[in-house]
Amino acid sequence: MSIPSRPRVVVTGAGSGLGRAFVLELAKRGARVVAADIAVAGVEETARMARERGAEVVVEKCDVAKAEDVEALAASAERALGGVDLLVNNAGVAVAGEVGDVDLEHWRWIVSINLMGVVHGCHYFAPLMKRRKAGHVLNVASAAGLVAAPGMAPYNATKFAVVGLSEALYQELRPHGVGVTVLCPTFFPTNILEAGRGSGDPRFIKVAAKLMKASKLDANDVARAALEAADGGHLYSIPMGDGRVMWALKRLAPEQWYRRVGPALLSLARKRSG
Ligand SMILES: NC(=O)c1ccc[n+]([C@@H]2O[C@H](COP(=O)([O-])OP(=O)(O)OC[C@H]3O[C@@H](n4cnc5c(N)ncnc54)[C@H](O)[C@@H]3O)[C@@H](O)[C@H]2O)c1
């Protein structure tokens, strides 16, 4: 179930941050890539960078929230690559704010991309991999899909859903020789806050920006860790130590976590970010 050398790959949200890092990391493996994004300028730049590193890249405009766009992406990847060894469902956005304050329109927006975007990818690509009895689906969730925090319920809800979807899909595809990995990083620097929406408490955005800046891992490290997990056939990829510790403690004593430890950590982070 590991990724072959010179893999044929599709990456969504490939125009920025982690998606670009995946494409560039895969370029080192001699990959042939279909790089997709809703924003063409960013993904064209990713393609230029990857071609400089020797990769073959086809650019596709694709809004993952639209089923017909993802269906067309699967068809064009089949035509261009003759099969897909790795699908990276990476495209994602952020919405901050407390329940009741966040516009329902923002809820619908984040669900349509972070959840339905991944559903669309799995729906159109998994049957093709099943038929070939080969391939790997890498879903980008977040540590926010394992442990929830106040002020980011829309993001938490979609990322918990991606973890659940991936856990079910792992069991469905394993008998067919197809792997599934769900990636759950904590904060690292990308453009996700700038592109985000919501009625978030500015203190929350400040904390998030500070945590991103303080990350010891960058997008390239996160992409590399996820690909290593996929190579090893692992279901979970949790690259950061703080993510692994938070998840372990939350599973050990979930109510105590949400009553005491989570709020204490949040107030510490708020104090530190001034
Ligand atoms: N940056 C972090 O701290 C962090 C932590 C955990 C998980 N993640 C996840 O990593 C993934 C990538 O985000 P990032 O941090 O690189 O952010 P980013 O904003 O830098 O990149 C996201 C990319 O997705 C694209 N995109 C947005 N909506 C789209 C749509 N409807 N269809 C297709 N493409 C779309 C954007 O154009 C952009 O190129 C997301 O799923 C995010 O939730 C990020």
PDBQT file of the ligand as one rigid body, heavy atoms in Angstrom, charges set to zero:
ROOT
HETATM    1  N1  LIG A 301      -2.024  25.919   8.319  1.00  0.00    +0.000 N 
HETATM    2  C1  LIG A 301      -2.355  25.235   9.396  1.00  0.00    +0.000 C 
HETATM    3  O1  LIG A 301      -1.999  25.595  10.533  1.00  0.00    +0.000 OA
HETATM    4  C2  LIG A 301      -3.163  23.963   9.245  1.00  0.00    +0.000 A 
HETATM    5  C3  LIG A 301      -3.253  23.093  10.344  1.00  0.00    +0.000 A 
HETATM    6  C4  LIG A 301      -3.989  21.926  10.207  1.00  0.00    +0.000 A 
HETATM    7  C5  LIG A 301      -4.586  21.609   8.998  1.00  0.00    +0.000 A 
HETATM    8  N2  LIG A 301      -4.485  22.460   7.944  1.00  0.00    +0.000 N 
HETATM    9  C6  LIG A 301      -5.165  22.108   6.692  1.00  0.00    +0.000 C 
HETATM   10  O2  LIG A 301      -4.262  22.141   5.604  1.00  0.00    +0.000 OA
HETATM   11  C7  LIG A 301      -4.998  22.280   4.382  1.00  0.00    +0.000 C 
HETATM   12  C8  LIG A 301      -4.325  23.306   3.498  1.00  0.00    +0.000 C 
HETATM   13  O3  LIG A 301      -4.468  24.592   4.087  1.00  0.00    +0.000 OA
HETATM   14  P1  LIG A 301      -3.260  25.637   4.183  1.00  0.00    +0.000 P 
HETATM   15  O4  LIG A 301      -2.994  25.830   5.624  1.00  0.00    +0.000 OA
HETATM   16  O5  LIG A 301      -2.180  25.256   3.259  1.00  0.00    +0.000 OA
HETATM   17  O6  LIG A 301      -4.037  26.972   3.694  1.00  0.00    +0.000 OA
HETATM   18  P2  LIG A 301      -3.814  27.924   2.436  1.00  0.00    +0.000 P 
HETATM   19  O7  LIG A 301      -4.903  28.946   2.540  1.00  0.00    +0.000 OA
HETATM   20  O8  LIG A 301      -2.400  28.399   2.378  1.00  0.00    +0.000 OA
HETATM   21  O9  LIG A 301      -4.078  26.959   1.182  1.00  0.00    +0.000 OA
HETATM   22  C9  LIG A 301      -5.353  26.450   0.897  1.00  0.00    +0.000 C 
HETATM   23  C10 LIG A 301      -5.516  26.281  -0.622  1.00  0.00    +0.000 C 
HETATM   24  O10 LIG A 301      -6.813  25.714  -0.847  1.00  0.00    +0.000 OA
HETATM   25  C11 LIG A 301      -7.406  26.420  -1.938  1.00  0.00    +0.000 C 
HETATM   26  N3  LIG A 301      -8.869  26.361  -1.864  1.00  0.00    +0.000 N 
HETATM   27  C12 LIG A 301      -9.694  27.031  -1.025  1.00  0.00    +0.000 A 
HETATM   28  N4  LIG A 301     -10.976  26.755  -1.316  1.00  0.00    +0.000 NA
HETATM   29  C13 LIG A 301     -10.954  25.864  -2.353  1.00  0.00    +0.000 A 
HETATM   30  C14 LIG A 301     -11.958  25.198  -3.090  1.00  0.00    +0.000 A 
HETATM   31  N5  LIG A 301     -13.255  25.416  -2.851  1.00  0.00    +0.000 N 
HETATM   32  N6  LIG A 301     -11.580  24.353  -4.073  1.00  0.00    +0.000 NA
HETATM   33  C15 LIG A 301     -10.270  24.156  -4.357  1.00  0.00    +0.000 A 
HETATM   34  N7  LIG A 301      -9.267  24.771  -3.698  1.00  0.00    +0.000 NA
HETATM   35  C16 LIG A 301      -9.617  25.607  -2.702  1.00  0.00    +0.000 A 
HETATM   36  C17 LIG A 301      -6.909  27.854  -1.811  1.00  0.00    +0.000 C 
HETATM   37  O11 LIG A 301      -7.029  28.569  -3.047  1.00  0.00    +0.000 OA
HETATM   38  C18 LIG A 301      -5.460  27.612  -1.386  1.00  0.00    +0.000 C 
HETATM   39  O12 LIG A 301      -4.624  27.499  -2.508  1.00  0.00    +0.000 OA
HETATM   40  C19 LIG A 301      -6.425  22.653   4.803  1.00  0.00    +0.000 C 
HETATM   41  O13 LIG A 301      -7.269  21.524   4.690  1.00  0.00    +0.000 OA
HETATM   42  C20 LIG A 301      -6.269  23.068   6.257  1.00  0.00    +0.000 C 
HETATM   43  O14 LIG A 301      -7.446  22.911   7.001  1.00  0.00    +0.000 OA
HETATM   44  C21 LIG A 301      -3.786  23.621   8.038  1.00  0.00    +0.000 A 
ENDROOT
TORSDOF 0
